[in-house]
Amino acid sequence: MRASLLDDLTWFTPFVEIMTEEKQPWANVPAPHSYARFPTTAEALADLMADYAKTIAPAPPPSPETGPA
């Protein structure tokens, strides 16, 4: 999805940028992952998906021993 489709970008943080091979030097995106083209191996894609899953997973409920996070 292109961020330009959103009316309010204040809540949006990019996670990955792809096809950066020909991007302009002034075009900086604060994404934690960047690829010149696309991830080229199944392992790289699996790692990317696992890292993304961590960003969208809800926080675990507090345990009785530790209390709220």
Distance bins in CASP14 RR format, pairs under 12 A and 6 or more apart:
PFRMAT RR
TARGET T0000
AUTHOR 0000-0000-0000
RMODE 2
METHOD distances of the structure
MODEL  1
1 12 0 0 0 0 1 0 0 0 0 0 0
1 14 0 0 0 0 0 1 0 0 0 0 0
1 15 0 0 0 0 0 1 0 0 0 0 0
1 16 0 0 0 0 0 1 0 0 0 0 0
2 9 0 0 0 0 0 1 0 0 0 0 0
2 12 0 0 0 0 0 1 0 0 0 0 0
2 14 0 0 0 0 0 1 0 0 0 0 0
2 17 0 0 0 0 0 1 0 0 0 0 0
3 9 1 0 1 0 0 0 0 0 0 0 0
3 10 0 0 0 0 0 1 0 0 0 0 0
3 11 0 0 0 0 0 1 0 0 0 0 0
3 12 1 0 1 0 0 0 0 0 0 0 0
3 13 0 0 0 0 1 0 0 0 0 0 0
3 14 1 0 0 1 0 0 0 0 0 0 0
3 15 0 0 0 0 0 1 0 0 0 0 0
3 17 0 0 0 0 0 1 0 0 0 0 0
3 29 0 0 0 0 1 0 0 0 0 0 0
3 30 0 0 0 0 0 1 0 0 0 0 0
3 31 0 0 0 0 0 1 0 0 0 0 0
4 12 0 0 0 0 0 1 0 0 0 0 0
5 12 0 0 0 0 0 1 0 0 0 0 0
6 12 1 0 0 1 0 0 0 0 0 0 0
6 13 0 0 0 0 0 1 0 0 0 0 0
6 14 0 0 0 0 0 1 0 0 0 0 0
9 30 0 0 0 0 0 1 0 0 0 0 0
12 29 0 0 0 0 0 1 0 0 0 0 0
12 30 0 0 0 0 0 1 0 0 0 0 0
12 31 0 0 0 0 0 1 0 0 0 0 0
13 29 0 0 0 0 0 1 0 0 0 0 0
13 30 1 0 0 1 0 0 0 0 0 0 0
13 31 0 0 0 0 1 0 0 0 0 0 0
13 32 0 0 0 0 1 0 0 0 0 0 0
13 52 0 0 0 0 0 1 0 0 0 0 0
13 55 0 0 0 0 1 0 0 0 0 0 0
13 56 0 0 0 0 0 1 0 0 0 0 0
14 20 0 0 0 0 0 1 0 0 0 0 0
14 27 0 0 0 0 0 1 0 0 0 0 0
14 28 0 0 0 0 0 1 0 0 0 0 0
14 29 1 0 1 0 0 0 0 0 0 0 0
14 30 1 0 0 1 0 0 0 0 0 0 0
14 31 1 1 0 0 0 0 0 0 0 0 0
14 32 0 0 0 0 1 0 0 0 0 0 0
14 33 0 0 0 0 1 0 0 0 0 0 0
14 34 0 0 0 0 1 0 0 0 0 0 0
14 52 0 0 0 0 0 1 0 0 0 0 0
14 55 0 0 0 0 0 1 0 0 0 0 0
15 29 0 0 0 0 0 1 0 0 0 0 0
15 30 0 0 0 0 1 0 0 0 0 0 0
15 31 1 0 1 0 0 0 0 0 0 0 0
15 32 1 0 0 1 0 0 0 0 0 0 0
15 33 1 0 0 1 0 0 0 0 0 0 0
15 34 0 0 0 0 0 1 0 0 0 0 0
15 35 0 0 0 0 0 1 0 0 0 0 0
15 48 0 0 0 0 1 0 0 0 0 0 0
15 49 0 0 0 0 0 1 0 0 0 0 0
15 51 0 0 0 0 1 0 0 0 0 0 0
15 52 1 0 1 0 0 0 0 0 0 0 0
15 53 0 0 0 0 0 1 0 0 0 0 0
15 54 0 0 0 0 0 1 0 0 0 0 0
15 55 1 0 0 1 0 0 0 0 0 0 0
15 56 0 0 0 0 1 0 0 0 0 0 0
16 29 0 0 0 0 1 0 0 0 0 0 0
16 30 0 0 0 0 0 1 0 0 0 0 0
16 31 1 0 1 0 0 0 0 0 0 0 0
16 32 1 0 0 1 0 0 0 0 0 0 0
16 33 1 0 1 0 0 0 0 0 0 0 0
16 34 1 0 0 1 0 0 0 0 0 0 0
16 35 1 0 0 1 0 0 0 0 0 0 0
16 38 0 0 0 0 0 1 0 0 0 0 0
16 39 0 0 0 0 1 0 0 0 0 0 0
16 44 0 0 0 0 0 1 0 0 0 0 0
16 45 0 0 0 0 0 1 0 0 0 0 0
16 47 0 0 0 0 0 1 0 0 0 0 0
16 48 1 0 0 1 0 0 0 0 0 0 0
16 49 0 0 0 0 0 1 0 0 0 0 0
16 51 0 0 0 0 1 0 0 0 0 0 0
16 52 1 0 0 1 0 0 0 0 0 0 0
16 55 0 0 0 0 0 1 0 0 0 0 0
17 23 0 0 0 0 1 0 0 0 0 0 0
17 27 0 0 0 0 1 0 0 0 0 0 0
17 28 0 0 0 0 1 0 0 0 0 0 0
17 29 1 0 1 0 0 0 0 0 0 0 0
17 30 0 0 0 0 1 0 0 0 0 0 0
17 31 1 0 1 0 0 0 0 0 0 0 0
17 32 0 0 0 0 1 0 0 0 0 0 0
17 33 1 0 0 1 0 0 0 0 0 0 0
17 34 1 0 1 0 0 0 0 0 0 0 0
17 35 1 0 0 1 0 0 0 0 0 0 0
17 36 0 0 0 0 1 0 0 0 0 0 0
17 37 0 0 0 0 0 1 0 0 0 0 0
17 38 0 0 0 0 0 1 0 0 0 0 0
17 48 0 0 0 0 0 1 0 0 0 0 0
18 29 0 0 0 0 0 1 0 0 0 0 0
18 31 0 0 0 0 1 0 0 0 0 0 0
18 33 0 0 0 0 1 0 0 0 0 0 0
18 34 1 0 0 1 0 0 0 0 0 0 0
18 35 1 0 1 0 0 0 0 0 0 0 0
18 36 0 0 0 0 1 0 0 0 0 0 0
18 37 1 0 0 1 0 0 0 0 0 0 0
18 38 1 0 1 0 0 0 0 0 0 0 0
18 39 0 0 0 0 1 0 0 0 0 0 0
18 40 0 0 0 0 0 1 0 0 0 0 0
18 44 0 0 0 0 0 1 0 0 0 0 0
18 45 0 0 0 0 0 1 0 0 0 0 0
18 48 0 0 0 0 0 1 0 0 0 0 0
19 27 0 0 0 0 0 1 0 0 0 0 0
19 29 0 0 0 0 0 1 0 0 0 0 0
19 34 0 0 0 0 1 0 0 0 0 0 0
19 35 1 0 0 1 0 0 0 0 0 0 0
19 36 1 0 0 1 0 0 0 0 0 0 0
19 37 1 0 0 1 0 0 0 0 0 0 0
19 38 1 0 0 1 0 0 0 0 0 0 0
19 39 0 0 0 0 0 1 0 0 0 0 0
20 27 0 0 0 0 1 0 0 0 0 0 0
20 28 0 0 0 0 0 1 0 0 0 0 0
20 29 0 0 0 0 1 0 0 0 0 0 0
20 31 0 0 0 0 1 0 0 0 0 0 0
20 33 0 0 0 0 0 1 0 0 0 0 0
20 34 1 0 1 0 0 0 0 0 0 0 0
20 35 1 0 0 1 0 0 0 0 0 0 0
20 36 1 0 1 0 0 0 0 0 0 0 0
20 37 0 0 0 0 1 0 0 0 0 0 0
20 38 0 0 0 0 0 1 0 0 0 0 0
21 34 0 0 0 0 0 1 0 0 0 0 0
21 35 0 0 0 0 1 0 0 0 0 0 0
21 36 1 0 1 0 0 0 0 0 0 0 0
21 37 1 0 0 1 0 0 0 0 0 0 0
21 38 0 0 0 0 0 1 0 0 0 0 0
22 36 0 0 0 0 1 0 0 0 0 0 0
22 37 0 0 0 0 0 1 0 0 0 0 0
23 29 0 0 0 0 1 0 0 0 0 0 0
23 31 0 0 0 0 0 1 0 0 0 0 0
23 34 0 0 0 0 1 0 0 0 0 0 0
23 35 0 0 0 0 0 1 0 0 0 0 0
23 36 0 0 0 0 1 0 0 0 0 0 0
23 37 0 0 0 0 0 1 0 0 0 0 0
27 34 0 0 0 0 0 1 0 0 0 0 0
28 34 0 0 0 0 0 1 0 0 0 0 0
29 35 0 0 0 0 0 1 0 0 0 0 0
31 48 0 0 0 0 0 1 0 0 0 0 0
31 51 0 0 0 0 0 1 0 0 0 0 0
31 52 0 0 0 0 0 1 0 0 0 0 0
31 55 0 0 0 0 0 1 0 0 0 0 0
32 47 0 0 0 0 0 1 0 0 0 0 0
32 48 0 0 0 0 0 1 0 0 0 0 0
32 51 1 0 0 1 0 0 0 0 0 0 0
32 52 0 0 0 0 1 0 0 0 0 0 0
32 54 0 0 0 0 0 1 0 0 0 0 0
32 55 0 0 0 0 1 0 0 0 0 0 0
33 39 0 0 0 0 1 0 0 0 0 0 0
33 44 0 0 0 0 1 0 0 0 0 0 0
33 45 0 0 0 0 0 1 0 0 0 0 0
33 47 0 0 0 0 1 0 0 0 0 0 0
33 48 1 0 0 1 0 0 0 0 0 0 0
33 49 0 0 0 0 0 1 0 0 0 0 0
33 50 0 0 0 0 0 1 0 0 0 0 0
33 51 1 0 0 1 0 0 0 0 0 0 0
33 52 0 0 0 0 1 0 0 0 0 0 0
33 55 0 0 0 0 0 1 0 0 0 0 0
34 48 0 0 0 0 0 1 0 0 0 0 0
35 41 0 0 0 0 0 1 0 0 0 0 0
35 44 0 0 0 0 1 0 0 0 0 0 0
35 45 0 0 0 0 0 1 0 0 0 0 0
35 47 0 0 0 0 0 1 0 0 0 0 0
35 48 0 0 0 0 1 0 0 0 0 0 0
37 44 0 0 0 0 0 1 0 0 0 0 0
38 44 0 0 0 0 1 0 0 0 0 0 0
38 45 0 0 0 0 1 0 0 0 0 0 0
38 48 0 0 0 0 0 1 0 0 0 0 0
39 45 1 0 1 0 0 0 0 0 0 0 0
39 46 0 0 0 0 1 0 0 0 0 0 0
39 47 0 0 0 0 1 0 0 0 0 0 0
39 48 1 0 1 0 0 0 0 0 0 0 0
39 49 0 0 0 0 1 0 0 0 0 0 0
39 51 0 0 0 0 0 1 0 0 0 0 0
39 52 0 0 0 0 0 1 0 0 0 0 0
40 48 0 0 0 0 0 1 0 0 0 0 0
41 47 0 0 0 0 1 0 0 0 0 0 0
41 48 0 0 0 0 0 1 0 0 0 0 0
42 48 0 0 0 0 0 1 0 0 0 0 0
42 49 0 0 0 0 0 1 0 0 0 0 0
43 49 0 0 0 0 0 1 0 0 0 0 0
43 50 0 0 0 0 0 1 0 0 0 0 0
44 50 0 0 0 0 0 1 0 0 0 0 0
44 51 0 0 0 0 0 1 0 0 0 0 0
45 51 0 0 0 0 0 1 0 0 0 0 0
45 52 0 0 0 0 0 1 0 0 0 0 0
46 52 0 0 0 0 0 1 0 0 0 0 0
46 53 0 0 0 0 0 1 0 0 0 0 0
47 53 0 0 0 0 0 1 0 0 0 0 0
47 54 0 0 0 0 0 1 0 0 0 0 0
48 54 0 0 0 0 0 1 0 0 0 0 0
48 55 0 0 0 0 0 1 0 0 0 0 0
49 55 0 0 0 0 0 1 0 0 0 0 0
49 56 0 0 0 0 0 1 0 0 0 0 0
50 56 0 0 0 0 0 1 0 0 0 0 0
50 57 0 0 0 0 0 1 0 0 0 0 0
51 57 0 0 0 0 0 1 0 0 0 0 0
58 69 0 0 0 0 0 1 0 0 0 0 0
59 68 0 0 0 0 1 0 0 0 0 0 0
59 69 1 0 1 0 0 0 0 0 0 0 0
60 66 0 0 0 0 0 1 0 0 0 0 0
60 67 0 0 0 0 0 1 0 0 0 0 0
60 68 0 0 0 0 0 1 0 0 0 0 0
60 69 1 0 0 1 0 0 0 0 0 0 0
61 67 0 0 0 0 1 0 0 0 0 0 0
61 68 0 0 0 0 1 0 0 0 0 0 0
61 69 0 0 0 0 1 0 0 0 0 0 0
62 68 1 0 1 0 0 0 0 0 0 0 0
62 69 1 0 1 0 0 0 0 0 0 0 0
63 69 0 0 0 0 1 0 0 0 0 0 0
END
